[in-house]
């Protein structure tokens, strides 16, 4: 015998109208009521007819989410935070992986249009890729970008990290330990790298580091981290401290250091961005410019739910912090 909305209402002890509001994903529903109805529906094995509802309401209760590389633990934590909020609000998440290729971003936006998603979360491989921007303009749904900056005409909400705070604190700590030759390695020229570089250069100028402050740009890849570390560590006057703008860059830099028999926290001080297990469990533990990755995902999803409920586009900036660890030590006199 087929379970009905009336059965779910009886099981949950609420009105039929309350069940309808929850199952239709209405945004103005108390969380306690939402959970009560969903649990009752689950116990009874009730399943809504999503296809019929999509025709009736012109919604699919699905959200498209573009990530650059889901194998990266950073992106996995962000995606998990977002998915939990979306699921609690009655949305399913369609996750696509661009592998850092902006052409795949454009392709995936097209897929979202075909699937008639209600909104999109975007951690794009490029902020300026013409095909991706054109595809987003054709996809007329609410958009939220995660640590990216899109043209104003796309009217996207955004959640950003305040990278400057953590970078300044890291430079201050390194200088207090006697380091005056400090390198920053960053990835693709998007918002996180731009903000980290801007903050690094301002902090270096405040400490009068001059030519002792070096920035090496490239891609957010292990290969770039390794190549950048190779060049820096074999230079005539190598830096005594390096800040790495991402966990993939860290992996590459550690590979280079192992080949060159250079020890972290002895021969060179090291700071990385984002507190993932590799940094914490390394011997010695590596100092980090840290942020709450789960909060990035949750905030992005909350902004999207807000837009889906008729709210205006807005931007929220979340803090970063710096955690000193044994990878940062006083500069050795006499060089390496």
C-alpha positions, 0 to 999 in steps of 0.5 A, a space after each residue: 500500500 502506497 504511503 501518502 502525505 497524510 500518513 507522514 503527517 499522522 506519523 510526525 504528529 503535524 498538519 498535512 500543510 506542514 508536511 507539504 512545506 517541508 517536502 517542497 523545500 520551503 525555506 521558512 520552516 523551523 529546523 526542528 519541524 523539518 527534521 521531524 517530518 523527514 524522519 517520519 517520512 524515512 521511517 514510512 519509506 515515503 518517497 516524493 515524485 520528484 519529476 512530477 513535482 519539478 513540473 508542478 513547481 518549476 524546480 528540481 530541488 537540485 544544486 550544481 557544485 563545481 569543484 576544481 579537484 575533489 581529490 584535494 582534501 581542502 575541497 572535500 571538506 568544503 564540499 562536505 560542509 555545503 552538502 550538509 546544509 543543502 541536504 538539511 534544506 531539502 536539496 540534492 547536490 550534483 558535484 562535478 570535478 573540473 580537474 583545474 581545467 576551465 574548459 571543463 568548468 564551462 562544460 559542467 555549467 552546460 550540464 547544470 543547465 540541461 539538468 535544470 538545477 535550481 542554483 550553483 556553487 562555484 569554485 572555478 578553475 578560472 575567474 576570467 575564462 570567456 566560455 565559462 562566463 558565457 555559460 554562467 550568463 546563459 544559466 539564469 539561476 542564483 550563483 555563489 562563488 567560493 573564494 572567487 571574484 566574478 564580473 559584477 553583471 553575474 550578480 553572484 553571492 560570495 564567501 571569501 577568506 580574509 587571507 591577509 590576516 593570516 599571511 601578515 601574522 606568518 610574516 611577522 612571526 618569521 621576521 621575529 625569528 630573524 628571517 629576512 629572506 622569505 619566499 612566498 609560493 602561490 598558484 593560479 592568479 585568482 583571488 586567494 593567490 592575489 590576496 596572499 601576494 598582496 598581503 605578503 608584499 605589504 608585510 614585507 614592506 612594513 618590515 623593510 625586507 626589500 629584495 629579501 622578499 620573493 614571490 614565485 607564481 604558477 599553478 596550484 599543483 604539486 609540480 609547481 611546488 616542487 619546481 619552485 622549491 628547487 629554484 629557491 633552495 638552489 639559488 646563490 642566496 636562498 631564502 631561509 623561510 618559505 610560505 606555501 600558498 596551498 597544500 598541493 604546493 606543500 607536497 611538491 616543496 617537501 619532495 624537493 627538500 627531501 631530494 636536496 637533503 634539506 630539513 624542515 625546521 633545521 635548514 629552512 623554516 616552513 609555513 603552509 596554508 590550510 591545516 590539513 593532516 599533512 601539515 599537522 602530522 609532519 615531523 616537525 609539524 608545519 606552521 599554518 595559515 588556517 581557516 575553517 574549511 567546513 565553514 566556507 562550504 556551509 556559508 556558501 550553501 546558506 547564501 545560496 539557500 538565501 538567494 533561492 528564497 528571494 534574498 539579494 546577492 551579498 558577500 561574507 568574508 571569513 577569518 584566517 589565523 596563523 598557528 606557529 609550529 616547530 617548522 618555524 625556528 630562529 634563523 641559523 647564523 652563517 647560512 646553510 
